[in-house]
């Protein structure tokens, strides 16, 4: 990965240098290198059978880049012919083949993909033909602007067709098709969709770098990212193409844009709803849309290269080690006789009838808050007594959780939560659960009907319990949920109201 990141950084720096020199001769080559970096990232995460597909795509793009250096083949009546032929051959050879990209397996070739590839290769030519018709109908107009809008329209239809049954695989193929065709065109503006397509094709891979990441366009952090991405491209393009270009201002502009982008990832470590990989995905989408509209020169290639490096490096650096260590301790997985990791079976509870206390240091409760579990936390220690009877239905549980053992793995947030606005920890230093009526749910799983007390308010809640064996220890695990608003806490659509929890306690 270090080699790949170094290579991507080199491409970004080269794009910056060429943009500074106003040398547009190497736009195609830089775009090809960006695609190569993307393919390499996908290559290292791919199955062996998918590597050939990715390499053949890259080979087709490389061949078209080389052939496009022949001036004769860039003539208007020839320029779409070779990329079209090369992708028709690709389609014929890969009939019936599947590829898996970031866990999503799909057919590489289907009838919708065929239409999408053909339309993507010919998008500029079809747009040019439509422009001639429109000029005859409506007279003189902004030819370049209208041509770009028509090209975006047909490219959008091609993307819809390509993604219809092929998913992420389809977008990669379409990106390769667009780049291959763009090499034969002289118009700089006709190439502006190349980098955005590459960026969008990497979204599934970036999503796979962060567990439990879900992108919802109605969430504040995603929309925040979209507008940050839009700002970045627009701002830098204006700086680069100002009447009096200022190198110091451009450098500062990159620092501002990248600072905002990387800040989105960092904010997730402070508060889950303020940033994270889902916000970063939004930023890439905003970048892609804006660059497709106003992209010029090497601005997109330089910015995307640095954005990609941040997306690859920062998530691993921002791992909450305290949280990771805690989650590693609460796993209930065991290794079976075949060496496979499995969840242990529940075993009869009544077999260990007797009075027990919880081993405080190896008993804990973890919880999540929010629709997608955006906020995670735990009680690192739990105390209490348990009386298990031979008939488990009459067993008794008395559990206490101290606010001193409470954490959301974020010191700043924890300090806020201890205040009177939330838990009033000084006034209510503990939470408790008392249960004495169990219902058999089958398969050695029981449901405890108990009373949970928080903030001085008590409410009845059901909690599941089952006994498992981990290295000969007497361990109970289970789960439940509470509506925190029933205990006097202020409702919040942003933070969420339902707290889901799981526990693992050891008896002695």
C-alpha positions in Angstrom: 0.0 0.0 0.0 2.9 2.4 0.7 4.1 2.0 -2.9 0.6 2.8 -4.2 0.2 5.8 -2.0 3.6 7.1 -3.1 2.7 6.6 -6.7 -0.6 8.4 -6.3 1.1 11.3 -4.5 3.6 11.5 -7.4 0.8 11.8 -9.9 -0.8 14.5 -7.9 2.5 16.5 -7.7 3.1 16.0 -11.4 -0.4 17.3 -12.1 0.3 20.4 -9.9 3.5 21.0 -11.8 1.9 20.7 -15.2 -1.0 23.0 -14.2 1.5 25.6 -13.0 3.4 25.4 -16.3 0.0 25.6 -18.2 1.1 22.6 -20.2 -2.1 20.7 -21.2 -0.4 18.2 -23.5 -0.2 15.6 -20.8 -3.8 15.7 -19.6 -4.6 12.3 -21.2 -1.4 10.7 -19.7 -2.2 12.0 -16.2 -5.8 10.8 -16.4 -4.5 7.4 -17.5 -2.1 7.3 -14.5 -5.0 8.2 -12.1 -7.0 5.3 -13.6 -4.0 3.0 -13.2 -3.7 3.9 -9.5 -7.5 3.2 -9.1 -7.2 -0.2 -10.8 -4.2 -1.1 -8.6 -6.2 -0.4 -5.5 -9.0 -2.6 -6.7 -6.5 -5.2 -7.9 -5.0 -5.8 -4.4 -8.5 -6.3 -3.0 -9.7 -8.6 -5.8 -10.1 -12.3 -6.2 -7.6 -14.0 -8.4 -10.2 -14.6 -11.1 -11.0 -10.8 -11.2 -7.5 -9.7 -11.6 -7.5 -10.6 -15.3 -10.6 -8.6 -15.9 -9.1 -5.5 -14.3 -5.8 -5.8 -16.1 -7.5 -6.4 -19.5 -9.5 -3.2 -18.9 -6.3 -1.3 -18.1 -4.6 -2.8 -21.1 -7.4 -1.6 -23.4 -7.1 1.9 -22.1 -3.3 1.8 -22.5 -3.6 0.6 -26.0 -6.1 3.4 -26.9 -3.8 6.0 -25.3 -0.9 4.8 -27.4 -3.0 4.7 -30.7 -4.4 8.1 -30.0 -0.9 9.6 -30.4 -1.3 8.9 -34.1 -2.8 12.1 -35.5 -4.7 10.3 -38.3 -6.7 8.3 -35.8 -7.8 11.6 -34.1 -9.8 12.7 -37.2 -13.5 13.4 -36.6 -14.6 10.5 -38.7 -12.2 8.0 -37.1 -11.8 9.0 -33.5 -14.6 6.9 -32.0 -13.9 3.8 -34.1 -10.9 2.2 -32.3 -12.3 2.6 -28.7 -15.6 1.3 -29.9 -14.0 -1.8 -31.5 -11.7 -2.4 -28.5 -14.7 -2.5 -26.1 -16.8 -4.6 -28.4 -14.0 -7.1 -28.3 -13.9 -6.8 -24.5 -17.6 -7.4 -24.3 -17.5 -10.5 -26.6 -14.6 -12.1 -24.6 -16.2 -11.5 -21.2 -19.7 -12.8 -22.0 -21.0 -14.7 -18.9 -18.1 -13.6 -16.7 -18.6 -12.2 -13.2 -16.4 -9.9 -11.1 -16.6 -8.9 -7.5 -15.7 -5.4 -6.5 -15.7 -4.5 -2.8 -17.9 -7.5 -2.0 -20.5 -6.8 -4.8 -20.5 -9.6 -7.4 -22.2 -9.0 -10.8 -22.0 -9.9 -14.4 -19.4 -7.9 -16.3 -21.4 -7.9 -19.5 -25.1 -7.7 -20.0 -27.4 -6.1 -22.5 -27.7 -2.9 -20.5 -23.9 -2.7 -20.1 -23.4 -3.1 -23.8 -25.7 -0.1 -24.4 -24.0 1.9 -21.7 -20.5 1.3 -23.1 -21.5 2.2 -26.6 -23.3 5.4 -25.5 -20.3 6.4 -23.3 -17.8 6.0 -26.1 -20.0 7.9 -28.5 -21.3 10.5 -26.0 -19.3 13.4 -27.4 -20.1 12.5 -31.0 -23.8 12.1 -30.3 -23.8 15.4 -28.4 -22.1 17.1 -31.4 -24.7 15.8 -33.7 -27.6 16.9 -31.5 -25.9 20.4 -31.3 -26.1 20.7 -35.1 -29.8 20.0 -35.0 -30.4 22.4 -32.1 -28.5 25.2 -33.9 -30.7 24.7 -37.0 -33.8 24.9 -34.9 -32.8 27.8 -32.5 -30.0 29.6 -34.2 -26.8 30.7 -32.6 -26.1 29.7 -29.0 -23.3 28.9 -26.5 -21.9 25.9 -28.4 -19.3 24.8 -25.8 -21.7 25.0 -22.9 -24.5 23.2 -24.7 -22.1 20.6 -26.0 -20.9 19.8 -22.5 -24.4 19.7 -21.1 -25.5 17.3 -23.9 -22.4 15.1 -23.3 -23.2 15.0 -19.6 -26.8 14.0 -20.4 -25.7 11.0 -22.6 -23.0 10.0 -20.2 -25.6 10.0 -17.4 -27.8 7.7 -19.4 -24.8 5.5 -20.1 -24.0 5.3 -16.3 -27.6 4.4 -15.6 -27.5 1.5 -18.1 -24.1 0.4 -16.9 -25.0 0.3 -13.3 -28.4 -1.3 -13.8 -27.3 -4.9 -13.5 -23.5 -4.6 -13.1 -23.1 -2.3 -10.0 -19.6 -1.1 -9.2 -18.1 -3.3 -12.0 -20.2 -1.4 -14.5 -18.9 2.0 -13.4 -15.3 0.9 -13.7 -15.9 -0.4 -17.2 -17.6 2.9 -18.2 -14.8 4.9 -16.7 -12.3 3.0 -18.9 -14.6 3.4 -21.9 -14.9 7.2 -21.4 -11.1 7.7 -20.9 -10.3 5.6 -24.0 -12.6 7.6 -26.2 -11.4 11.0 -24.7 -7.8 10.3 -25.7 -8.8 10.8 -29.4 -10.4 14.2 -28.8 -8.6 17.6 -28.8 -11.1 19.5 -26.8 -10.0 19.9 -23.2 -13.5 20.4 -21.9 -14.6 17.1 -23.5 -12.3 15.3 -21.1 -13.6 16.8 -17.8 -15.8 13.8 -17.0 -12.8 11.4 -16.8 -11.5 12.1 -13.3 -15.1 12.3 -11.8 -15.9 8.9 -13.2 -12.8 7.4 -11.7 -13.6 9.0 -8.4 -17.2 7.6 -8.4 -15.9 4.2 -9.4 -13.8 4.1 -6.2 -16.7 4.8 -3.8 -17.5 1.1 -3.1 -13.9 0.6 -2.2 -13.7 3.6 0.1 -16.9 2.5 1.8 -15.3 -0.9 2.5 -12.5 0.8 4.4 -14.9 1.7 7.2 -17.2 -0.8 8.9 -20.9 0.0 9.2 -20.6 3.0 7.0 -24.0 3.9 5.3 -24.4 6.9 3.0 -27.8 8.7 3.4 -28.1 11.9 1.3 -30.6 13.2 3.9 -28.0 13.1 6.7 -26.3 16.3 7.6 -22.7 15.0 7.4 -23.2 13.6 3.9 -24.7 16.9 2.6 -21.9 18.7 4.4 -19.4 16.6 2.5 -21.1 17.2 -0.9 -20.9 21.0 -0.4 -17.3 20.8 0.8 -16.4 18.9 -2.4 -18.3 21.4 -4.6 -16.5 24.3 -2.8 -13.1 22.6 -3.3 -13.3 22.2 -7.0 -14.9 25.6 -7.6 -12.5 27.5 -5.3 -9.3 26.0 -6.7 -10.5 26.4 -10.4 -11.1 30.1 -9.7 -7.7 30.5 -8.2 -5.9 28.7 -11.0 -7.6 30.6 -13.7 -7.7 34.1 -12.1 -6.5 36.9 -14.3 -3.5 37.4 -12.1 -2.5 34.0 -10.8 -1.0 34.0 -7.3 1.0 30.8 -6.5 0.9 31.5 -2.7 -2.9 31.8 -2.8 -3.2 28.6 -4.8 -1.0 26.7 -2.3 -3.1 28.1 0.6 -6.3 27.1 -1.3 -5.1 23.5 -1.5 -4.3 23.5 2.2 -7.8 24.9 3.0 -9.6 22.4 0.8 -7.6 19.4 2.0 -7.9 20.6 5.6 -11.6 20.7 5.3 -11.7 17.2 3.7 -9.4 15.6 6.2 -11.2 17.4 9.0 -14.4 15.6 8.0 -12.7 12.3 8.7 -11.2 13.5 12.0 -14.6 14.9 13.3 -16.0 11.4 13.3 -13.5 10.6 16.1 -15.0 13.5 18.2 -18.7 13.0 17.3 -20.0 10.4 15.0 -22.7 12.6 13.4 -20.2 15.3 12.4 -18.1 13.5 9.9 -16.6 10.1 8.9 -16.2 8.1 5.8 -19.9 8.7 4.8 -19.2 12.5 4.8 -16.0 11.8 2.9 -18.0 9.9 0.3 -20.3 12.9 0.0 -17.3 15.1 -0.6 -16.1 12.8 -3.5 -19.6 13.0 -5.0 -19.6 16.9 -4.7 -16.1 16.9 -6.2 -17.2 14.7 -9.1 -20.3 16.7 -10.0 -18.6 20.1 -9.9 -15.5 18.9 -11.8 -17.8 17.4 -14.5 -19.4 20.8 -14.9 -16.4 23.3 -14.7 -13.3 21.1 -14.6 -10.3 22.4 -16.4 -6.7 21.3 -16.9 -5.1 19.2 -14.1 -7.1 20.7 -11.2 -9.2 17.6 -10.8 -6.3 15.1 -11.1 -4.2 17.0 -8.6 -7.0 17.5 -6.0 -8.4 13.9 -6.4 -5.0 12.4 -5.9 -4.5 14.1 -2.6 -8.1 13.4 -1.5 -7.6 9.7 -2.3 -4.5 9.5 -0.2 -6.4 11.1 2.7 -9.2 8.6 2.3 -6.7 5.7 2.3 -4.5 6.8 5.1 -6.5 8.7 7.7 -9.2 6.2 8.7 -6.6 3.7 9.9 -4.8 6.5 11.9 -8.1 7.6 13.5 -9.0 4.2 14.9 -10.1 4.6 18.6 -7.7 2.2 20.3 -9.6 2.3 23.5 -12.8 1.2 21.8 -11.0 -1.4 19.6 -9.4 -2.9 22.7 -12.7 -3.0 24.6 -14.6 -4.6 21.6 -11.9 -7.3 21.4 -12.5 -8.2 25.0 -16.2 -8.7 24.7 -16.2 -11.2 21.8 -18.0 -14.5 22.5 -16.6 -16.3 19.5 -14.8 -19.6 20.0 -12.9 -22.0 17.7 -14.5 -25.3 17.0 -12.8 -28.7 16.3 -12.4 -27.8 12.7 -10.5 -24.6 13.5 -13.4 -22.3 12.5 -14.5 -19.3 14.5 -18.1 -19.8 15.6 -20.6 -18.4 18.1 -20.9 -20.8 21.1 -24.3 -22.6 21.6 -26.5 -21.7 24.5 -26.4 -24.3 27.3 -29.1 -25.0 30.0 -29.2 -22.3 32.6 -30.6 -24.4 35.4 -27.5 -26.7 35.4 -25.5 -24.0 37.3 -28.2 -23.3 40.0 -26.8 -21.3 42.9 -25.9 -17.8 44.2 -23.3 -15.9 42.3 -21.7 -12.5 42.2 -20.5 -10.8 39.0 -16.7 -10.7 38.4 -16.5 -7.0 38.0 -13.4 -6.8 35.8 -14.8 -9.3 33.2 -18.4 -8.1 33.2 -19.4 -5.3 30.9 -22.3 -3.8 28.9 -21.9 -2.2 25.4 -24.5 0.0 23.7 -25.3 1.9 20.5 -27.5 4.9 20.0 -28.9 6.1 16.7 -30.6 4.4 13.7 -27.3 3.0 12.4 -25.5 2.8 15.7 -23.7 6.1 15.2 -22.7 6.5 18.9 -21.2 3.6 20.7 -20.4 3.3 24.4 -20.1 0.9 27.3 -20.0 0.3 31.0 -16.5 -1.2 31.3 -17.4 -2.8 34.6 -20.6 -4.2 36.0 -21.4 -5.3 39.6 -24.3 -7.4 41.0 -25.6 -10.6 42.3 -27.5 -13.4 40.6 -29.5 -16.3 42.1 -30.1 -19.0 39.5 -32.6 -21.7 40.4 -33.0 -25.2 39.0 -36.2 -23.8 37.4 -34.7 -20.7 35.8 -38.1 -19.0 35.6 -37.7 -18.0 39.3 -34.2 -16.8 39.1 -33.3 -13.3 40.4 -30.9 -10.7 38.9 -29.7 -7.5 40.6 -27.3 -5.6 38.5 -25.6 -2.2 39.1 -23.7 0.0 36.6 -21.7 2.9 37.9 -21.4 6.1 36.0 -17.7 6.1 36.8 -17.4 3.1 34.5 -19.3 4.7 31.7 -17.6 5.7 28.4 -18.3 6.5 24.8 -14.6 6.3 24.1 -14.4 10.1 23.7 -13.3 12.1 26.7 -14.8 15.4 25.5 -18.2 13.8 24.8 -18.2 11.8 28.1 -17.6 15.0 30.1 -20.6 16.6 28.4 -22.8 13.5 29.0 -22.1 13.6 32.8 -23.6 17.1 33.1 -27.1 17.9 34.1 -28.1 18.1 30.4 -27.8 14.3 30.2 -27.0 11.9 33.0 -26.6 14.3 36.0 -23.9 11.9 37.2 -23.4 13.7 40.5 -27.0 13.3 41.4 -27.5 9.8 39.9 -24.2 8.0 40.1 -25.6 4.6 39.2 -28.1 2.8 37.0 -29.6 -0.5 38.0 -31.6 -3.5 36.7 -33.6 -5.9 38.8 -35.4 -8.9 37.4 -37.1 -11.9 39.0 -39.4 -13.4 36.4 -37.9 -15.4 33.4 -39.8 -16.7 30.4 -38.5 -19.6 28.3 -37.9 -18.5 24.7 -36.6 -21.9 23.5 -33.1 -23.1 22.6 -31.9 -22.3 26.1 -32.7 -18.6 25.7 -34.7 -16.9 28.4 -36.3 -13.4 28.7 -36.0 -11.5 32.0 -38.9 -9.2 32.9 -37.2 -6.6 35.0 -37.1 -3.0 36.1 -34.5 -0.6 34.8 -33.8 2.5 36.8 -32.0 5.6 35.3 -32.2 9.3 36.4 -34.4 8.3 39.3 -37.1 6.8 36.9 -37.9 3.1 36.8 -39.5 1.3 33.8 -40.1 -2.3 33.1 -38.1 -3.7 30.2 -37.4 -7.2 28.8 -33.8 -8.5 28.5 -32.7 -11.7 27.0 -30.2 -14.0 28.8 -28.4 -17.2 27.8 -25.6 -19.1 29.3 -22.5 -19.9 27.2 -19.2 -21.7 27.8 -16.0 -19.8 27.2 -12.9 -21.7 28.4 -14.9 -23.3 31.2 -16.1 -20.0 32.6 -19.7 -19.4 33.7 -20.7 -16.6 31.3 -24.1 -15.0 30.7 -24.8 -12.9 27.6 -27.9 -11.2 26.3 -29.4 -8.0 24.9 -32.2 -5.5 25.1 -33.1 -1.9 24.3 -34.6 1.1 26.1 -36.2 4.4 24.9 -34.2 7.0 26.7 -36.9 9.6 26.5 -39.1 7.5 28.9 -36.5 8.3 31.5 -36.8 12.0 31.1 -34.1 12.6 28.5 -34.8 15.1 25.7 -35.8 13.5 22.4 -33.5 14.0 19.5 -34.0 13.0 15.9 -30.3 13.6 15.2 -28.8 11.6 18.1 -31.5 9.0 18.2 -33.7 7.9 21.1 -33.5 4.1 21.2 -30.5 2.7 23.0 -29.7 -0.9 22.0 -27.4 -2.8 24.4 -25.6 -6.1 24.8 -23.9 -7.5 27.9 -21.5 -10.2 28.8 -21.0 -11.0 32.5 -19.0 -13.7 34.3 -20.2 -15.4 37.5 -18.3 -16.6 40.5 
